[in-house]
């Protein structure tokens, strides 16, 4: 999985990239179909904002988090992304388990009426 990290008013160092890869390793194992995650780290008004965007099974999934310190903001965004991906996976699985719809109950009734049980 490729993680694209960019910063706005924040210098993205090797330790920040390493921390992000460490936090998202769990997501990569749980959702192997994810190809890339885009992470934008912004500092504004004394807070760090982290926005994560990815594409999962044809749908864009985006989350954001903000904290006073950058590392807890990254962790919070990672937890939110994991929860959003689990929610999306649940929606996809629910469609697989829909009950079949019977289209011809009247035909079955007519067949029973036509049969001779004597």
Secondary structure, DSSP 8 states (H G I E B T S, - for coil): -EEEEEEESS---HHHHHHHHHHTHHHHHH-TT--EEEEEEEEETTEEEEEEEEEETTEEEEEEEEESSHHHHHHHHHHHHHHHHHHHHHHHHHHHT-----S-HHHHHHHHHHS---
